[in-house]
Amino acid sequence: MIKTILWDVDGTLLDFDAAEKAAIRALFSEYALGQCTEGMLARYSEINAIWWQRLERKEITRKEVLVGRFEQFFEEYGIDTRIAAEFNEKYQPRLGETIVFRDDSPEIIKALKGNVKQYVVSNGTVVAQTKKLERSKLGEMMDGIFLSERIGKEKPDPAFFMDVFSQIHTDDLSTVMIVGDSLTSDIQGGMNAGIKTCWYNPGKKPVPDSYRVDYVISNLHELISILNVEN
């Protein structure tokens, strides 16, 4: 029986791609960098994912991720890399300005409230996530919010989850499930922590053999049925 859900935010409860595109395009306009095309945005998204995965593997620091991804992106497109740090600083609050929900996520959280405890677990920056969670009202619906930047450990590090478990006072890990879209962060994190995993997979990609995925959903509404089954 699932009693606790750990929710990822970006790409799960909220449409991160929409926020990312809006933030970068707004800053391209502010810095007079010209048009940021769909192709450029797609390339940035690829670069960004690679840098975050390097952080998940503990190869680099968070600060190196935040600035390094923009330095690489700008270098590839002939933009002055010296603005990367300032660009990132302005980018963080901009990320919280565009709120697009995935699959009516607020209604799903409301429907589950009272049946399970619900917590945010995110690797996103404190500045960006705080603004997103406030503007979306998702933060006030949760029983708690855990951001890796505050904890000092990133998903999928088991130390991140151990810190969460100690604060929510849960001993029976069989009653805890993480729901997220990232195999490398959320699902691997759940595996490392010894809890159930639910992969939010709207693209219906095949599950790699190297991951233990307890549930696969393409729409967040499916979670209601899963929890009913568990009950």
C-alpha positions in Angstrom: 0.0 0.0 0.0 1.5 3.3 -1.1 1.3 5.9 1.6 3.8 8.5 0.3 4.5 9.9 -3.2 7.6 11.8 -4.0 6.9 14.0 -7.0 9.4 15.3 -9.5 8.4 18.7 -10.9 10.0 19.5 -14.2 8.7 17.3 -17.0 6.2 15.6 -14.6 3.9 18.0 -12.9 4.9 21.0 -15.1 5.8 21.2 -18.7 9.5 22.2 -18.4 10.0 22.5 -22.2 7.5 25.3 -22.4 9.1 27.2 -19.5 12.6 26.6 -20.9 11.7 27.9 -24.4 9.9 31.0 -23.1 12.8 31.9 -20.7 15.5 31.5 -23.3 13.6 33.4 -26.0 12.9 36.3 -23.5 16.5 36.6 -22.6 17.7 36.4 -26.2 15.4 39.4 -26.8 16.7 41.2 -23.7 20.4 40.7 -24.7 19.6 41.4 -28.4 21.1 38.1 -29.5 18.8 37.7 -32.5 16.3 34.9 -33.1 16.4 31.7 -31.0 15.1 29.1 -33.4 13.4 25.8 -32.6 16.6 24.1 -33.8 18.7 26.2 -31.4 16.3 25.4 -28.5 16.4 21.7 -29.3 20.2 21.8 -29.2 20.2 23.7 -25.9 17.9 21.1 -24.4 20.3 18.3 -25.5 23.3 20.2 -24.0 21.4 20.9 -20.8 20.5 17.3 -20.3 24.1 16.1 -20.8 25.4 18.6 -18.2 22.7 17.6 -15.6 23.5 14.0 -16.1 27.1 14.7 -15.5 26.1 16.3 -12.2 24.0 13.2 -11.3 27.1 11.1 -11.8 29.0 13.5 -9.5 31.5 14.4 -12.3 31.0 18.2 -11.9 29.4 20.7 -9.5 26.1 22.4 -9.7 27.7 25.7 -10.4 29.6 24.2 -13.3 26.3 22.9 -14.8 24.5 26.2 -14.5 27.1 28.2 -16.3 28.8 25.6 -18.4 25.7 24.6 -20.3 25.3 28.1 -21.6 29.0 28.5 -22.3 28.8 25.5 -24.6 25.5 26.6 -26.2 26.8 30.1 -26.8 30.1 28.9 -28.2 28.4 26.6 -30.7 26.3 29.5 -32.0 29.0 32.2 -32.0 27.7 34.1 -29.0 30.0 35.8 -26.5 30.4 33.2 -23.7 31.4 35.8 -21.2 27.7 36.6 -20.6 26.9 33.0 -19.6 27.0 33.5 -15.8 24.8 36.6 -15.9 22.5 35.0 -18.5 22.0 32.0 -16.1 21.4 34.3 -13.2 18.5 35.9 -15.1 17.3 32.6 -16.5 16.5 31.1 -13.1 13.6 33.4 -12.1 12.5 33.5 -15.8 11.9 29.7 -15.6 9.2 30.3 -13.1 7.2 32.7 -15.2 5.7 30.2 -17.6 3.4 27.7 -15.9 2.0 24.9 -18.0 0.6 21.9 -16.2 1.0 18.3 -17.3 -2.2 16.3 -17.4 -4.2 18.5 -15.0 -1.6 17.8 -12.3 -3.2 20.1 -9.7 -6.5 18.1 -9.9 -4.6 14.9 -9.5 -2.7 16.1 -6.4 -6.0 17.3 -4.9 -7.7 14.0 -5.6 -4.9 12.1 -3.8 -4.8 14.5 -0.9 -5.9 12.8 2.3 -5.1 9.4 0.8 -1.3 9.7 0.6 1.3 12.1 1.7 2.8 14.1 -1.2 6.2 15.7 -1.4 8.2 17.5 -4.1 11.7 16.1 -4.7 13.6 18.2 -7.3 17.1 18.9 -8.6 16.0 22.3 -9.9 17.5 25.5 -8.4 15.9 27.0 -5.3 15.2 30.3 -7.2 13.5 28.6 -10.1 11.5 26.0 -8.2 10.3 28.3 -5.5 8.9 30.6 -8.1 7.3 27.8 -10.0 5.7 26.2 -7.0 4.4 29.5 -5.7 2.9 30.7 -9.1 1.5 27.3 -9.9 0.1 26.8 -6.3 1.5 23.3 -6.4 3.7 24.0 -3.4 0.9 24.8 -1.1 -0.8 21.5 -2.0 2.2 19.5 -0.9 3.1 18.1 2.5 6.7 19.2 2.0 9.2 20.4 -0.5 12.8 19.0 -0.9 15.2 20.7 -3.2 18.6 19.1 -3.8 20.3 22.5 -3.7 19.2 22.9 -0.1 20.0 19.3 0.9 23.4 19.4 -0.7 22.9 16.1 -2.6 21.3 15.5 -6.0 18.9 12.8 -7.2 19.8 9.9 -7.8 22.2 10.0 -4.8 20.8 7.7 -2.1 22.0 10.3 0.5 19.4 12.8 -1.0 16.6 10.3 -0.3 17.9 9.3 3.1 17.7 13.0 4.1 14.1 13.2 2.8 13.1 10.0 4.7 14.6 11.3 7.9 12.5 14.5 7.6 9.2 12.9 6.7 9.8 10.2 9.4 9.1 7.2 7.3 10.6 3.8 8.1 8.7 1.5 5.8 10.1 2.2 2.4 7.8 -0.3 0.7 5.0 2.4 1.1 7.0 5.1 -0.7 6.9 5.7 -4.5 8.7 8.3 -6.7 6.9 9.6 -9.8 9.1 11.2 -12.4 10.0 11.5 -16.1 13.7 11.0 -15.8 15.2 7.6 -15.8 18.6 8.8 -14.7 17.4 11.0 -11.9 14.0 9.8 -10.7 13.9 6.1 -11.5 17.6 5.5 -10.7 17.1 7.5 -7.6 14.1 5.4 -6.5 16.1 2.2 -7.3 19.1 3.5 -5.2 16.8 4.4 -2.3 14.9 1.1 -2.3 11.5 2.5 -3.0 8.9 1.9 -5.7 9.3 3.7 -9.0 6.7 5.1 -11.4 8.1 6.3 -14.7 6.0 9.1 -16.3 6.5 8.3 -19.9 4.1 10.2 -22.1 6.2 9.4 -25.2 5.7 5.7 -24.5 9.4 4.8 -24.9 10.5 1.3 -24.2 11.8 0.6 -20.7 15.6 0.0 -20.8 16.6 -3.3 -19.3 19.0 -1.6 -16.9 16.2 0.1 -14.9 13.7 -1.4 -12.4 10.5 0.3 -13.1 7.5 -0.8 -11.0 4.9 1.2 -13.0 5.0 3.0 -16.3 2.3 5.7 -17.0 1.8 7.9 -20.1 -0.7 10.1 -18.3 -0.7 11.2 -14.7 -4.4 10.2 -14.3 -3.3 6.6 -14.5 -1.7 7.1 -11.0 -5.2 7.1 -9.5 -5.8 3.6 -10.7 -2.4 2.4 -9.5 -3.1 3.7 -6.0 -6.5 2.1 -6.0 -4.9 -1.2 -6.9 -2.3 -0.8 -4.1 -5.1 -0.1 -1.7 
